Amino acid sequence: MVVYIDILIVINTVINYAVLMTADKLLKRNIRLYRLIIGAFTGALFSLIIFTDIDNQPLLWLIRLISSAVIAFAAFGYKSRREYIKALIMTAAVSLVYCGGFILFYQLFKPPNMLIINDVPYFEVDPLLMIILTAVIYVILLVISKLFSERIKSTVVPLKFSISKKDYSCIGKVDTGCNLIEPFSNSPVIIVDRSIITINDNEPRRIIPYTSIGGSSYLNAVKADSVTIDNKCIDKSIYIALSDINNGQYEAIINSDILR
């Protein structure tokens, strides 16, 4: 069977794009389209390993790790060591799931025009079939992610944060239904009762739009210097928005994505 480089790169670009799109959904990063495409094409270049004759499994795993590291950097960038490692692990894990799905398909149906060499898939099949198979794996991963995310129960925890070198503390509720983000940075938002903090006039503010059962509106928010939830320091950019909580058990609503 003849393997054509152009077809190989196109196929693996499509598959890598699905991998990165899945990882992006699971990480809830909302990465721009062009970065996903760059990451996908970068990963496709590593598919040229199909032309090598490597029997050394440790070497193959090292190449996979390097390719995942490069792909994660190209697609997700480097904001901090922790965020990069999370993106790297997620990219590698999703890649293994997709690879396993294609190998399972190959073992079950033995398509005559499909090859998997050094874990790199190559097809000479109907492109629609490849798209359907990739989409099926993508949907399965999202369903699994949804099922696991529901395990993050709504709980009440101590919340501490600092704004302009002033420290505040209150009780917050981790709410799986709250997914507010600051629209420019995609940073998660914590809603705090107005009685806890007052934003100074000279404090840089951001507008946080939201939609609820009662309609659409917006909240004023400021960036927190630091945030600690349930005695755990959060290594993320967090915005604090003001609203009227009016609840006797807690004074803040915490976006559950912060704890994922």
N, C-alpha and C positions, 0 to 999 in steps of 0.2 A: 504494500500500500504506500503510495507516494504522499508525503506530507509537504504541503505548501506553506511557506512561511507567512504569506499574507493572510491566508485563511486561519492559520494557527493564531496569529496575533489578534485578528478580529474576534475570533471565538473567545479567546481568553480575556480580551478587553471587556466583552459583554458579561462574561461570568464574574470577572473581578469587580465590575461596576455593581452587579447584584450583591456581591459580598460586601462591598463598602457601603452600599445603600442600606443593607440589613444592619451592619455594624453601627451606622449612623443612627438608624431608628432605635436600636437597643441602647445606645449611649445617649440619645436625645441631644445630639450636638447641632443638628440642622446645618450641616456643612454645605457650602455653596456648590452648585452643580459642576462648575469648571474644575474644582479641586477633586471631586469624585472622579471626573473623567481623567484628569492627570494621574491620579493614583491608580486608576484602572489600567491605563495604558502603560504606566511604569511597571505594574505587576505583570502585564502581558509580555513585556520584554524578558522577564525571567522564565517564561514558558519555553524559551529557546533551549532550555536544558534538556528538552525532549530529544535533541540531536546528539546528546552525550551518552556515553556508555558507562554510567556510574553504578557500581554494585555496592559501594560502601554506604550503608544505611546511616551511620553517624554523620557522614559528609552531606548526605541528602537532607538530613534534619537540620544541619547547620545552614545549608543554602535556603531551606524553607524559612528558618528564623530570620536570616538576613533579609530575604525578600519581604517578609511580613513587616520587619522594622522599616524598610525603605518605603513600602506602600503606605504604612500608617503615618509616616512623616509627610509623605507627599500629599495625602488626603486630609489629615487632621492637623498637621503642623505640630508645633511644640510650644505650648503655653507654660507648662510646668512638668517636672519629672513625673509627678503622680498622674496627671491627665494623659501624658504621652504613654505611660506604661499601661493605663487602662485601655487606651485606643489600640495599642499593640496587642494586648491580650485578647481583646474583643475581635480584632481583625484576624488573628491567628485562629481563634476558636471557631469563628464563623467560616473561615476558609476550610477548616477540617470537616465541618458539617457538610458544606457543599461538596467537598471532595468525596466524602463518604457517600453522599447521595448519588453522585455520578457513578462511583464504583459499584454501588448496589444495583443501579439501573443497568450497568454494563454486565454484571454477573447474572442478573435475572433474564435479560432479554437477548444478550449476545448479539447486538446489532453488527452487521457485517462491515459497516463503514465507520467504525468507531475504534479509536485506540486510546489507551491510557498508559503512558510511559513516564516513569519517574514521577508518578502522581499528576502528570499534566494531561488533560483530556484533549483529544483532537477528534473532530467529527467531519464526516462527509454525509450528513443526513439533512433532512428538511430543516431549515432554520427555524421554522415554526415549532417543531418538536423540541429543539433546544431551548427556545424561549419559554415554552410551556413547562418543561422540566425545571428550568431555573425559577420560574414564577411559583411553581408548586413548593419547592424548597423554601423560597422566600416567605410564602404564606405560612408554612408550617412553623418556621422560626418565629414569626411575629405572634402567632397564636400561643406558642410556648412562652414567649416573653410576656404576653398579656396575662397568662395564667399565673406566672411567678410574681408579676408585679402586684397582683391582687393580694398577695400574701403580706404585703406591707400594710398592716392594719393602721387605722386611724388611732393614734395614741397621743396622750398628753405628756409633754416632756418639758424640762426646764430649758429656757432659751436665754442666752446672753449675747449681746452684740455691742459694738463700739462704733460711734459716729463722731468724727471731728474730735477724737481723743476723749470722748465722754462715754462712759460705760452705762449700759442699761441691762436690766434683767426682767423677765416675766415668765409666765407659763404659756407655752405654745402647743397647738394641736397639729400633729402631722396629718395632713389631709390628702388622701389619694385623688380627690376630685379637684384639687388646686394645682393648676399647671401654668400659672402666670410667669411670664418671662419679660425681661427688659428687651424691647424689640430690636435694638441696634446691636447689642452684645450677646443676645440670647442667654443672659445670665438669669438664674431663677430669682423669684421674688418672694419675700416673706411679708405678709400683711400684719401690721401691728396696730393696736388700738391707739387712737389719738391721745388718750390719757397717759400713755407711757412715754411719749416723746413728742417734742415740738420741733419742727424743722425751722432753722433760722432763715431769715430772708436772704442772707448772703451765701447760703448753701446751694451748690449746684444741684438742680433737680432734673428728674426725668419723668416723662409722662408714660404711664403704664395703662394701655387700653385693655378693657375686659368686657366680656359678655356674660350675663347671667339670666336667670329666668325673668327678672324684672326689667331687662333691657341692657343696653350698652352704655358705658361711661368710661371714666379714666380715674386713675389714682396718681397722686404725687409721690415720688420715691426719691431716695438718696442712696448712694453707694455706701455700704458698711465697710468700716476698716477691718473688722474681724467678726466672726460669728462662731458661737459655740452652742451646739445642740446636744442636750443630754450628756453634758460634760465631754463632748467630742468636738475638737476644733475642726471646722470645715475649711478645707483648702480649695475654695471656689470663690469666684466673684459673686457677691450676693447684694441685692438691692432691698431696701426696707421701704415699704409703702404704707401710707397712713390711711386708716379707715375706721369706721365705728363697728367694733366687734360685738359689743353688747351681749356678752356671755359671762356667766358667773364662774365658769370653770377654767377659762383660758383667756389670754389677752392677745394672742397672735395665732395666725394660720400659716402653717409652714408647708411650702411646696414639697411634696414627698419625693420629687426627683432629686432633691438635694442629698437625700440619704441613700440613694441608689449607687 
